[in-house]
């Protein structure tokens, strides 16, 4: 496994991703039931998480390797970002490694196969019925050419098409790689969007329990913006929050050859800031609001610190790229050691 990880990291980033996804798809075809590693259980919107570690959105954009990724032991997986219509994303190159910083920069731009393709793949996962306890979340976005004033239509369209297939939805308003998207995190625009998606959530539920809605926020928020978002999440009744997405800050990586590349920075440079944002939201939100901490979690110590900051559960992405599946067991064992 260590040799395979070295080979993958020797390839160009997107080529490595393609090879890894092929391997994960094959891994998912191994017969038998697929269960998470057992850990400190919790609940997300009334649904049991058998351990609190998840995979963040962005790796399996099109739900192509759900069963293979579940075999790594995650308690939950988040697929996407999905948009109503397929789109190619931004021009290549658009993904850069900064290994000495344990970081990545991406400007992928919500490249995905679209809603219909994701629905078919998730329906196949559900029909096969091999996942026993691994929750599946879907990260929702808007198409690049959808005007901001109509963005809510894209989010609701995705919810409608996936409502019977997802264990929770994440509203991605915080990616820096879709022009203007982060404007939706603020002011009246945020209030109107959250109000409309909440109405749609309840309408789609009919007489069933609604699929939980989480909002994913950027790390690049001022204190007053955090306060405003917390007030709206609480008043509108969203079930949770994911903190944080990638950052536009570059102070920690300016000396690197890719340090000035446009896009979102993820990995170790986010460790402290993501904890600060999680802690700030935890102080402001009711205890019932589920907070997923993500950003710079590269070890069991990082995971424990994020939980101590107020996170209800965790996600990883960049450390999984660099360390492979072994990081999943390492973190879950470290969390289990907490008293």
C-alpha positions in Angstrom: 0.0 0.0 0.0 2.9 2.4 0.8 4.5 1.6 -2.6 1.2 2.3 -4.4 0.9 5.6 -2.6 4.4 6.6 -3.7 3.5 5.6 -7.3 0.3 7.7 -7.2 2.1 10.7 -5.8 4.7 10.5 -8.6 2.0 11.0 -11.3 0.5 14.3 -12.3 -2.3 15.1 -9.8 -5.3 14.5 -12.1 -3.8 11.4 -13.6 -3.2 10.1 -10.1 -6.8 10.8 -9.2 -8.0 8.9 -12.2 -5.8 5.8 -11.4 -6.9 5.9 -7.7 -10.6 6.1 -8.6 -10.2 3.1 -10.9 -8.6 1.2 -8.1 -11.3 2.2 -5.7 -14.0 1.1 -8.1 -12.4 -2.3 -8.4 -12.1 -2.5 -4.6 -15.8 -1.8 -4.4 -16.6 -4.9 -6.5 -15.1 -7.3 -3.9 -18.0 -9.4 -2.7 -19.5 -9.1 0.8 -21.0 -6.5 3.0 -19.2 -3.2 3.7 -19.2 -1.8 7.2 -17.5 1.3 8.8 -14.8 0.8 11.3 -16.4 0.9 14.8 -15.7 4.1 16.7 -17.4 6.7 18.9 -20.9 6.7 17.5 -23.0 9.8 17.1 -26.1 10.9 15.2 -26.5 13.1 12.2 -30.1 14.3 11.8 -31.4 11.2 13.6 -29.2 8.8 11.6 -26.5 6.8 13.4 -22.9 7.4 12.5 -20.9 4.3 13.6 -17.8 6.4 13.7 -17.4 10.2 13.3 -14.9 10.3 10.4 -16.1 11.1 6.9 -14.6 11.8 3.5 -15.1 15.3 2.3 -16.7 16.1 -1.0 -14.4 16.6 -4.0 -12.7 13.2 -4.3 -15.7 11.1 -5.6 -17.4 13.9 -7.5 -19.8 11.5 -9.4 -20.4 8.7 -6.9 -18.4 6.3 -9.0 -16.5 4.6 -6.1 -18.8 4.7 -3.1 -18.4 1.1 -2.1 -14.7 1.1 -2.6 -14.3 4.2 -0.5 -16.6 2.8 2.2 -14.2 -0.2 2.4 -11.6 2.2 3.8 -13.7 2.4 7.0 -15.3 5.9 6.9 -18.4 6.4 8.9 -19.8 8.6 6.2 -18.9 9.7 2.6 -19.8 12.9 0.9 -20.0 12.7 -2.9 -20.1 15.7 -5.3 -20.2 18.5 -5.8 -23.0 17.8 -8.2 -24.8 20.4 -10.4 -28.0 19.9 -12.3 -26.2 19.8 -15.7 -22.9 18.2 -16.4 -20.0 20.6 -16.8 -16.3 20.2 -17.6 -15.0 22.6 -14.9 -12.1 24.9 -15.4 -9.2 24.5 -17.9 -6.2 22.3 -16.9 -3.9 22.4 -15.1 -6.2 23.0 -12.1 -4.9 20.8 -9.3 -1.5 21.3 -7.6 0.4 19.5 -4.9 2.4 21.3 -2.2 3.7 18.2 -0.4 6.1 20.0 2.0 3.1 21.9 3.3 0.8 18.9 3.3 -1.4 20.9 1.0 -3.2 21.1 -2.3 -4.5 24.0 -4.4 -7.4 23.3 -6.7 -9.5 25.3 -9.1 -11.5 22.4 -10.4 -14.7 24.4 -10.9 -17.4 21.8 -10.0 -16.5 19.5 -12.9 -19.0 16.6 -12.8 -21.3 14.4 -14.9 -24.5 16.1 -13.7 -27.5 15.2 -11.6 -28.9 12.4 -13.7 -25.6 10.4 -13.7 -25.2 10.8 -10.0 -28.8 9.6 -9.4 -28.2 6.5 -11.5 -25.1 5.6 -9.6 -26.5 6.2 -6.1 -29.6 4.2 -7.1 -27.3 1.3 -8.0 -25.5 1.6 -4.6 -28.8 1.5 -2.8 -30.2 -1.4 -4.9 -27.1 -3.5 -4.3 -27.6 -2.9 -0.5 -24.0 -3.8 0.4 -23.4 -0.7 2.7 -24.2 -1.5 6.3 -24.0 1.7 8.3 -22.0 4.0 6.0 -24.0 7.2 5.5 -23.9 9.0 2.1 -24.1 12.8 1.9 -24.4 14.7 -1.4 -22.7 18.1 -1.8 -24.8 20.4 -4.0 -23.7 23.3 -6.2 -24.9 25.5 -9.0 -23.9 25.4 -12.6 -21.3 28.0 -13.6 -23.7 29.7 -16.0 -26.7 29.9 -13.6 -27.1 33.5 -12.5 -26.8 34.0 -8.8 -30.4 35.2 -8.5 -31.5 31.7 -9.8 -28.9 29.7 -7.8 -31.6 28.3 -5.5 -33.3 26.6 -8.4 -30.1 24.5 -9.0 -29.9 23.5 -5.3 -33.6 22.6 -5.2 -33.4 20.7 -8.5 -30.6 18.5 -7.1 -32.4 18.0 -3.8 -35.5 16.8 -5.7 -33.5 14.4 -7.9 -31.6 12.8 -5.0 -34.0 13.1 -2.0 -34.5 9.3 -1.8 -30.9 8.5 -2.3 -29.0 10.8 0.1 -28.6 10.6 3.9 -28.0 14.3 4.0 -27.4 17.3 1.7 -24.7 19.9 1.9 -25.2 23.3 0.4 -21.9 24.4 -1.1 -21.9 28.2 -1.2 -18.3 28.5 -0.3 -16.2 27.1 -3.1 -13.9 29.8 -4.4 -13.8 28.3 -7.9 -17.2 29.2 -9.2 -17.4 32.9 -10.0 -19.5 34.9 -7.5 -20.6 31.8 -5.5 -19.3 33.0 -2.2 -21.5 36.1 -2.4 -24.4 33.7 -1.5 -22.9 33.3 2.0 -23.8 36.9 3.0 -26.8 39.1 3.8 -30.2 38.9 2.4 -29.0 36.6 -0.4 -28.1 33.9 2.1 -31.3 34.4 4.1 -33.5 34.1 1.0 -31.6 31.0 -0.3 -31.7 29.2 3.0 -35.4 30.0 3.5 -36.3 28.6 0.1 -34.2 25.4 0.4 -35.6 24.8 3.8 -39.1 25.1 2.4 -38.1 22.6 -0.4 -36.6 20.2 2.1 -39.9 20.1 4.1 -42.1 19.8 1.0 -40.0 16.9 -0.4 -40.2 15.1 2.9 -44.0 14.8 2.7 -44.8 12.5 5.6 -41.2 11.2 6.0 -38.4 12.6 8.1 -36.7 15.4 6.0 -33.2 14.7 4.7 -30.9 16.9 6.8 -29.5 20.0 5.3 -26.0 21.2 6.1 -24.3 24.5 5.0 -20.6 24.4 4.1 -18.8 27.7 4.9 -15.5 29.2 4.0 -12.6 29.7 6.4 -12.2 33.3 5.1 -15.0 34.8 7.2 -14.8 37.8 9.5 -16.2 37.5 13.0 -19.4 39.5 12.1 -19.9 37.2 9.1 -19.7 34.1 11.3 -22.2 35.7 13.7 -24.6 36.5 10.8 -24.4 33.0 9.3 -24.9 31.4 12.7 -28.0 33.5 13.3 -29.5 32.5 10.0 -28.7 28.8 10.3 -30.3 28.8 13.7 -33.4 30.8 12.8 -34.1 28.9 9.6 -33.5 25.5 11.3 -30.8 23.9 9.3 -29.6 20.7 10.8 -25.9 21.4 10.6 -22.9 23.1 9.3 -19.6 22.0 7.7 -16.6 24.2 8.6 -14.6 24.7 6.5 -14.1 24.7 2.7 -10.8 25.7 1.1 -9.1 29.1 1.7 -7.9 31.9 -0.6 -5.2 32.8 2.0 -1.6 32.1 0.8 0.6 33.3 3.7 1.7 29.8 4.6 2.7 28.7 1.1 4.0 31.8 -0.7 7.5 30.4 -1.0 6.3 27.3 -2.9 6.4 27.2 -6.7 2.7 26.8 -6.8 1.9 29.1 -3.9 0.5 31.8 -6.2 -1.8 29.5 -8.2 -5.4 30.6 -8.2 -7.9 28.4 -6.4 -8.7 27.0 -3.0 -5.9 25.9 -0.6 -6.5 22.8 1.5 -4.5 20.7 4.0 -2.2 21.6 6.9 -2.2 25.3 6.4 -5.9 25.3 7.3 -5.5 23.4 10.6 -5.6 26.3 13.0 -8.1 28.4 11.1 -10.6 25.6 10.6 -10.6 24.9 14.4 -11.1 28.6 15.1 -14.1 28.7 12.8 -15.6 25.5 14.3 -15.1 26.9 17.8 -16.8 30.2 16.9 -19.8 28.5 15.4 -20.1 26.1 18.3 -20.3 29.0 20.7 -23.1 30.6 18.6 -25.2 27.6 17.5 -27.5 25.5 19.6 -26.2 22.2 20.8 -28.6 20.4 18.5 -26.9 21.9 15.4 -24.5 19.3 14.0 -21.0 20.7 13.1 -18.6 18.8 10.8 -15.0 20.0 11.3 -12.8 19.8 8.2 -9.6 21.4 7.2 -6.0 20.3 8.0 -6.8 17.1 9.9 -3.7 15.1 9.2 -3.3 13.0 12.4 -5.2 11.6 15.3 -4.0 14.6 17.4 -5.6 16.9 14.8 -8.8 15.0 15.0 -9.0 15.1 18.8 -8.2 18.8 18.7 -11.0 19.4 16.2 -13.5 17.5 18.3 -12.4 19.5 21.4 -13.1 22.7 19.5 -16.7 21.7 19.2 -17.0 19.5 16.1 -19.7 16.8 16.2 -17.9 14.8 13.5 -14.9 15.2 11.1 -14.0 15.0 7.4 -10.7 14.6 5.7 -9.6 15.1 2.2 -6.0 16.3 1.6 -4.5 13.9 4.2 -6.3 11.0 2.5 -4.6 12.0 -0.8 -1.2 12.0 0.8 -1.4 9.2 3.2 -4.0 6.9 1.7 -6.5 4.6 3.6 -4.2 4.1 6.6 -5.0 7.6 7.8 -8.7 6.5 8.3 -7.7 3.7 10.8 -5.1 5.9 12.5 -7.7 8.7 13.2 -10.5 6.4 14.3 -8.2 4.5 16.7 -7.0 7.9 18.0 -10.5 9.1 18.6 -11.5 5.8 20.3 -8.6 6.3 22.7 -10.3 9.5 24.0 -11.9 9.0 27.4 
